[in-house]
Structure formats: structure tokens, C-alpha cells
């Protein structure tokens, strides 16, 4: 929150002047997604303005230019920080053509062998070496980092204008690994929950 306040001050704006809040909903780190969504919802509630969710995939895809996409499918790769990659496929017009998934590097190579692709996202770093060795028809977009706030805002504004805004609900592709401790729960006979 202090960073948001500082950024607004640098821009010469105030929170009460906002018309909406845009927030990435994931995929990403559990804690990061939850903190970001909580902050966005808090601002939206306090200012009585809508909160619009944008997937990290869509934000990265939006940054890929038309010349880079021309004649190629777009595959957004996000580093899961666990050795595999969050993946979603888009058409050359940046329309989602596949559901979000978690794939190992070998599965990504198999998918890329089926056509001509442009890759975007910070997950490129994980697959770059095996891809270069595989000699596939693949290009690398300039958008090879994480989602940029500019594109998150642009997508949210467009969704509001078109009345297609996503609710700020987290997109988790991996089940939580947190479990309640039986010792901490006391002498209960119910099974520990894996829900937060």
C-alpha cells in the first residue's frame, strides 16, 4: 500500500479520483496473488469503484506486437518457480485458444513441434536452451518478462468498456500445498483441510 500511495503521489493523482482498479489474478505465487487481490479489493471497496481482474497470460499476450505475431500462434510461458511452466496458447490475433495449464519442458517442446509459434513471458528462460537445440519453428517476442502494469490497465479499461470485465478471482493452476497440522488442530477426528 505505501508503494501505491507513493506512485499516486508521483503521478499527481489521488485514489478518490480513480474510476476503476485493475489487478492481475494469476497465475503466479499464492501469496503474491492473494496480497495483490486483497489490496485491489480494499481500494475498490473504499473508493466504491469496480475492481477488474486480468490474467497474467492476457497481460503478457497483449504486449506482443502485431509484426511479431504475424502468421504464428502465440504461446505465453510463465515461470512457475518450480521447474515447470504455466502455459496458455493464443491465436495470432491474441484470442485464447487453449486453457491455462502447467507443463514440463518436454511437453512444451512436443506442443511447439506442431506448428509455428511466437513465445512470450518470463518462462522463456526455462525452455530457451532445449528449444534452441531442438531446431523448431519458434520465435521469441520482445515481451519476455513478467506482465506489465500498462497492459493490465489497458485490458481492464477495454473490458469495462465492452462489459466483459472479469471478477477479481484468483487463477490458481496448482493446488495449495499448505495443510493443517493435526497437532495444532487439537483432538479433532476430522481430516485436515487443504483449504485456506
C-alpha positions in Angstrom: 0.0 0.0 0.0 2.8 2.5 0.7 4.1 1.9 -2.8 0.6 2.6 -4.3 0.3 5.8 -2.3 3.8 6.9 -3.4 3.1 6.1 -7.0 -0.2 8.0 -7.0 1.6 11.0 -5.4 4.3 11.0 -8.1 1.6 10.9 -10.7 -0.2 13.8 -9.1 -3.3 11.7 -8.6 -5.5 10.7 -5.7 -7.2 7.4 -5.0 -10.7 9.1 -4.8 -10.2 10.2 -8.5 -9.9 6.6 -9.8 -12.8 5.1 -11.8 -11.6 1.5 -11.5 -8.8 -0.7 -10.2 -7.1 -3.3 -12.4 -5.3 -6.3 -10.9 -3.7 -9.4 -12.2 -5.4 -12.6 -10.9 -2.6 -15.0 -11.8 -1.3 -17.5 -12.3 1.6 -16.7 -10.0 2.7 -17.1 -6.4 -0.1 -17.9 -4.0 1.0 -15.1 -1.6 1.6 -12.5 -4.2 -1.8 -13.1 -5.9 -3.6 -13.0 -2.5 -1.9 -9.8 -1.4 -2.5 -8.1 -4.8 -6.1 -9.0 -4.9 -6.7 -8.0 -1.2 -5.1 -4.6 -1.9 -7.1 -4.1 -5.1 -10.4 -5.1 -3.4 -9.7 -2.9 -0.5 -9.1 0.2 -2.7 -12.2 -0.7 -4.7 -14.3 -1.0 -1.6 -13.0 2.2 0.0 -13.5 4.2 -3.3 -16.7 2.4 -4.3 -15.3 1.6 -7.8 -15.1 -1.6 -9.8 -12.2 -4.0 -9.5 -11.3 -5.7 -12.7 -9.3 -9.0 -12.9 -6.8 -9.6 -15.8 -5.0 -12.9 -16.2 -1.2 -12.7 -16.3 -1.4 -14.6 -19.6 -3.6 -12.0 -21.2 -1.4 -9.1 -20.0 1.8 -10.7 -21.4 0.0 -11.6 -24.7 -1.2 -8.0 -25.1 2.4 -6.8 -25.1 3.3 -8.9 -28.2 3.3 -6.7 -31.2 1.4 -7.4 -34.4 4.6 -7.9 -36.6 5.9 -10.4 -34.0 2.6 -12.4 -34.1 2.1 -12.3 -37.9 1.3 -15.8 -39.1 2.2 -17.5 -35.8 0.4 -18.9 -32.8 1.3 -17.2 -29.6 2.3 -19.3 -26.6 2.7 -17.4 -23.3 5.1 -19.1 -20.9 5.3 -18.0 -17.2 7.9 -19.3 -14.8 6.2 -21.2 -12.0 9.4 -21.1 -9.9 9.1 -24.9 -9.5 10.8 -26.2 -12.6 7.7 -26.3 -14.8 5.9 -23.6 -16.7 2.4 -22.0 -16.7 1.3 -22.1 -20.3 -1.6 -20.7 -22.4 -2.0 -20.6 -26.1 -3.4 -17.7 -28.1 -4.1 -17.1 -31.8 -2.1 -14.6 -33.9 -4.9 -12.2 -33.0 -4.3 -12.7 -29.3 -7.5 -14.6 -28.6 -7.1 -17.5 -26.2 -7.3 -20.8 -28.0 -6.4 -23.1 -25.1 -7.0 -23.4 -21.4 -4.2 -22.4 -18.9 -2.1 -25.4 -17.9 1.1 -26.4 -16.1 3.6 -28.2 -18.4 7.0 -29.7 -18.1 9.6 -28.5 -20.6 9.3 -31.8 -22.6 5.6 -31.3 -23.0 6.1 -27.7 -24.2 8.6 -28.9 -26.8 6.1 -31.5 -28.0 3.4 -28.8 -28.4 5.8 -26.5 -30.3 6.6 -29.2 -32.8 3.1 -29.0 -34.1 3.3 -25.5 -35.8 4.9 -22.1 -36.0 4.9 -20.2 -32.7 6.0 -16.9 -31.1 6.8 -17.2 -27.4 6.3 -14.6 -24.8 6.8 -14.3 -21.0 9.4 -14.9 -18.4 9.1 -18.7 -18.8 11.1 -18.4 -22.0 14.3 -18.6 -19.9 13.4 -22.1 -18.7 12.8 -23.5 -22.2 15.3 -21.5 -24.3 18.3 -23.9 -24.3 16.3 -27.1 -25.1 14.3 -25.1 -27.7 17.5 -23.8 -29.5 18.8 -27.4 -29.6 15.5 -28.8 -31.0 15.6 -26.5 -34.1 11.8 -25.8 -34.1 9.9 -23.0 -35.9 9.8 -20.7 -32.9 10.4 -17.0 -32.4 10.9 -15.0 -29.2 8.8 -11.9 -28.6 10.2 -8.8 -27.1 7.8 -9.3 -24.2 9.9 -11.9 -22.5 9.4 -10.7 -18.9 6.5 -10.6 -16.4 3.2 -8.8 -17.0 3.5 -5.1 -17.4 1.0 -2.8 -15.5 0.4 -0.8 -18.6 -1.2 -3.7 -20.4 -3.1 -4.8 -17.3 -4.7 -1.3 -17.2 -5.3 -1.3 -21.0 -7.1 -4.7 -20.9 -9.1 -3.7 -17.8 -10.3 -0.5 -19.4 -11.3 -2.3 -22.6 -13.1 -5.0 -20.6 -15.1 -2.3 -18.7 -16.0 -0.5 -21.9 -17.1 -3.8 -23.6 -18.8 -5.0 -20.4 -16.7 -8.2 -20.4 -14.8 -7.5 -17.2 -13.6 -10.5 -15.2 -14.2 -10.5 -11.4 -11.1 -10.3 -9.3 -11.0 -14.0 -8.5 -7.6 -15.7 -8.3 -6.5 -18.1 -11.1 -4.6 -20.9 -9.4 -3.3 -23.7 -11.6 -1.7 -25.6 -8.7 -3.5 -26.9 -5.6 -2.2 -25.3 -2.3 0.4 -27.3 -0.5 -0.5 -26.0 2.9 -2.1 -28.5 5.3 -3.4 -28.0 8.8 -1.3 -29.7 11.4 -3.2 -32.4 13.3 -1.3 -31.3 16.5 -2.3 -27.7 16.0 -5.9 -28.6 15.3 -6.3 -30.4 18.6 -8.0 -33.7 19.2 -10.5 -33.4 16.3 -11.4 -36.5 14.4 -11.9 -34.6 11.1 -9.3 -34.8 8.4 -7.1 -31.8 8.0 -8.2 -29.4 5.3 -6.1 -28.3 2.4 -8.2 -25.1 2.0 -7.0 -21.7 3.4 
